[in-house]
């Protein structure tokens, strides 16, 4: 059977099979493969996406809502027993064909916020980077994650909370998705940042926020992407109060209580803040690739 004949659109009933492939293939994301497939299959309502399945392989692709001419390859996984047979190449080509049908002029191996698996290709997945380059993709950006060791990190917040209370600031854990205070946080995030962050705040496993006189000043979320911390932000008028440090530590404490031993801080900008606040270290590096679709 030709490789092209092996690839098919995956129905909802086949997502479990896709998750099993991802679990076996994603060795640097142990235990997350199935949940990543489920997460990518529950994007924002206005996103077009697909899952392509073959015996031993899966690819997931989506269209950007920020730029309708850009398509994303969100996930590519080939079971170790099926590697070396050209299946990855065929899955990418099938994903590109689907993206063209959706009107994409450019394809990216890069995260499609707010619902993504990684910022790009983790450099440790060398075979995936080699495949992308062999298929004509060019590296256009580098992103990185930091790792917080939750076993050893100092996550104490008592002093910070006392100092904030003296300034009239209270810190709370938001309720579950769709609760009243979660929706207040979502509205705050949308006002100060964008719809992508607002969607992550709405769907995250946990959210903490700070307010004064009934006005929200800052927020932090965890579990928007399984196992990861973020997004987080402080309104410009409330910066320099130490809100980010307290909210970060409260989220990481939740992740530790949920059984995590480490937490990924995704798509990091300010390395120094996370290093000083919780001893996080820069660890995962991602290459973002793209190419024109002829």
C-alpha positions in Angstrom: 0.0 0.0 0.0 1.4 3.4 -0.9 2.1 5.8 1.9 -0.6 8.3 0.6 -3.2 5.6 0.9 -2.4 5.1 4.6 -3.3 8.6 5.7 -7.0 9.4 6.5 -9.0 12.0 8.3 -9.5 10.9 11.9 -13.0 10.9 13.3 -13.8 11.7 16.9 -13.9 8.0 17.7 -10.3 7.7 16.5 -8.8 10.4 18.7 -8.0 7.8 21.4 -5.9 5.9 18.8 -4.2 9.1 17.9 -3.5 9.7 21.6 -1.9 6.3 22.0 0.5 7.1 19.1 1.4 10.4 20.6 2.0 8.8 24.0 4.5 6.4 22.4 6.2 8.9 20.2 6.6 11.9 22.4 9.4 10.7 24.6 10.3 14.2 25.9 6.6 14.8 26.9 6.0 11.5 28.7 2.5 11.1 29.9 1.2 14.1 28.0 0.6 12.8 24.5 -3.0 11.7 24.8 -4.0 14.9 26.7 -2.3 17.0 24.0 -4.4 15.3 21.3 -7.6 15.9 23.3 -6.6 19.5 23.9 -5.9 20.3 20.3 -9.3 18.7 19.5 -11.0 21.3 21.8 -9.8 24.6 20.3 -11.6 27.9 20.3 -14.9 27.7 18.5 -13.8 29.7 15.5 -10.8 27.6 14.7 -10.7 25.2 11.8 -8.6 22.1 12.5 -8.1 18.5 11.5 -6.5 15.3 12.7 -4.9 13.0 10.1 -4.3 9.4 11.1 -2.3 6.5 9.7 -1.3 3.1 11.3 1.4 4.3 13.6 1.2 8.0 12.9 -0.8 11.2 13.5 -0.7 14.8 12.4 -2.9 17.6 13.6 -3.2 20.9 11.7 -5.2 24.1 12.2 -5.8 27.5 10.6 -4.7 30.7 12.3 -7.4 33.1 13.4 -4.9 35.9 13.5 -3.9 35.5 9.8 -6.2 33.5 7.5 -3.4 32.9 5.1 -1.3 31.0 7.6 -1.8 27.3 8.6 -0.1 25.4 11.4 1.1 21.9 11.8 0.3 21.5 15.5 1.4 18.0 16.1 3.3 15.3 14.3 4.0 11.9 16.0 5.1 8.6 14.5 5.2 5.5 16.7 8.8 4.2 17.2 7.8 0.9 15.6 6.7 2.8 12.4 9.6 5.2 12.0 11.9 5.1 9.1 9.2 4.3 6.6 8.4 7.7 5.2 5.2 8.0 7.3 6.1 11.4 8.8 6.8 12.9 5.4 3.4 11.6 4.1 1.6 13.0 7.1 3.1 16.4 6.7 2.2 16.4 3.0 -1.4 15.4 3.8 -1.6 18.2 6.4 -0.3 20.7 3.9 -2.9 19.6 1.4 -5.6 20.2 4.0 -4.2 23.6 4.8 -4.2 24.6 1.1 -7.9 23.5 0.9 -8.6 25.9 3.8 -6.9 28.8 1.9 -3.5 28.8 3.6 -0.6 30.3 1.6 2.0 29.5 4.2 2.5 26.6 6.7 4.3 26.8 10.0 5.7 24.2 12.4 4.9 26.7 15.2 2.4 27.0 18.0 -1.0 28.4 17.1 -2.1 30.3 20.2 -4.0 30.0 22.2 -4.4 26.2 21.7 -1.1 24.6 20.9 1.2 21.8 21.9 4.6 23.6 21.8 6.0 27.0 20.6 7.7 25.1 17.7 9.8 21.9 17.3 11.7 21.0 20.4 15.3 20.7 19.3 15.6 17.3 21.1 13.2 15.9 18.6 16.0 16.0 16.0 14.2 13.7 13.5 11.3 16.2 13.3 13.6 19.1 12.7 15.5 17.2 10.0 12.2 16.3 8.4 11.0 19.9 8.4 14.2 21.1 6.8 14.2 18.3 4.2 10.7 19.4 3.2 11.7 22.9 2.6 10.8 24.6 5.9 13.1 27.4 7.1 13.8 28.3 10.6 12.6 31.8 11.4 12.5 32.2 15.1 13.7 30.5 18.4 11.6 30.2 21.6 12.3 28.7 24.9 10.7 27.3 28.0 12.0 27.4 31.6 11.6 24.6 34.1 10.7 25.1 37.7 11.6 22.2 40.1 8.5 22.0 42.3 10.2 19.7 44.8 12.8 22.2 45.7 11.4 25.6 44.7 10.6 28.1 47.5 6.9 28.8 46.9 6.2 30.7 50.2 4.0 33.7 49.8 3.2 34.8 53.4 5.4 37.8 53.4 4.3 38.9 50.0 0.6 38.6 50.9 1.2 40.6 54.1 2.9 43.4 52.1 0.1 43.4 49.5 -2.6 43.5 52.2 -0.9 46.6 53.7 -1.3 48.2 50.2 -5.0 47.2 50.1 -4.5 44.4 47.7 -6.1 41.0 48.1 -5.2 37.8 46.3 -7.7 35.1 45.4 -8.0 31.7 43.7 -10.6 32.0 40.9 -13.4 29.5 40.7 -13.7 26.9 37.9 -14.4 27.9 34.2 -17.5 29.9 33.7 -17.8 30.9 37.4 -18.5 34.5 38.2 -15.0 35.5 39.3 -13.3 33.5 36.5 -15.4 35.4 34.0 -14.3 38.7 35.7 -10.6 37.6 35.2 -11.3 36.6 31.6 -12.8 40.1 30.9 -9.7 41.7 32.6 -7.3 39.7 30.4 -9.2 40.5 27.2 -9.2 44.2 28.1 -5.5 44.4 28.8 -4.1 41.8 26.4 -5.9 39.8 23.8 -8.5 37.1 23.0 -5.9 34.4 22.9 -4.8 34.9 26.5 -8.5 35.4 27.5 -9.3 31.9 26.1 -6.4 30.4 28.0 -7.6 32.1 31.3 -11.1 30.8 30.6 -10.0 27.2 30.1 -7.0 26.9 32.5 -7.0 24.3 35.3 -6.4 27.1 37.8 -6.3 30.9 38.0 -5.2 33.3 40.7 -5.8 37.0 40.7 -5.2 40.2 42.7 -7.6 43.0 43.2 -8.0 46.3 45.0 -11.2 48.1 45.7 -13.0 45.6 43.5 -10.7 46.2 40.5 -8.6 43.3 39.2 -4.9 44.2 38.9 -3.1 41.0 37.9 -3.7 37.4 37.1 -1.8 34.1 36.6 -3.0 30.8 35.1 -1.8 27.2 35.0 -2.8 24.2 33.0 -4.1 26.2 30.0 -1.6 24.0 28.2 -1.4 20.7 30.1 1.2 20.8 32.8 2.5 24.3 32.0 2.3 27.6 33.8 1.0 30.7 32.1 -0.2 33.1 30.8 0.3 35.8 33.5 0.2 39.6 33.5 -0.1 42.7 35.6 -1.9 45.9 34.5 0.6 48.7 33.9 -0.7 50.8 36.8 -0.1 48.0 39.3 3.4 47.0 38.4 6.2 47.2 41.0 3.9 45.8 43.7 5.3 42.3 43.6 2.1 40.8 42.3 3.7 38.6 39.7 5.9 36.8 42.2 3.1 36.0 44.5 0.7 34.8 41.8 3.4 32.7 40.2 4.2 30.9 43.4 0.5 30.3 44.2 0.0 28.7 40.8 3.1 26.5 41.1 1.9 25.5 44.6 -1.3 24.3 43.0 0.6 22.4 40.4 2.7 20.7 43.1 -0.5 19.8 45.0 -1.8 18.3 41.8 1.1 15.9 41.7 3.5 17.6 39.4 7.2 17.5 40.3 8.2 20.1 37.7 6.4 22.8 35.8 7.1 24.2 32.4 6.9 28.0 32.0 6.1 28.3 28.4 7.2 30.7 25.7 9.3 32.7 28.2 10.2 36.4 27.8 11.9 37.6 31.0 14.3 34.9 32.1 15.6 36.8 35.1 12.1 37.2 36.7 11.4 33.4 36.8 15.0 32.6 37.7 14.9 34.9 40.7 11.3 34.2 41.8 11.4 30.3 41.8 14.8 29.3 40.7 13.6 28.3 37.2 16.2 27.3 34.6 16.1 27.8 30.8 15.9 24.3 29.4 13.7 23.5 26.4 14.5 25.3 23.2 12.1 25.3 20.2 12.8 26.1 16.6 9.9 27.7 14.7 9.8 26.7 11.0 7.7 27.9 8.0 7.5 27.6 4.3 5.3 28.9 1.4 2.7 26.6 0.1 3.0 26.6 -3.7 
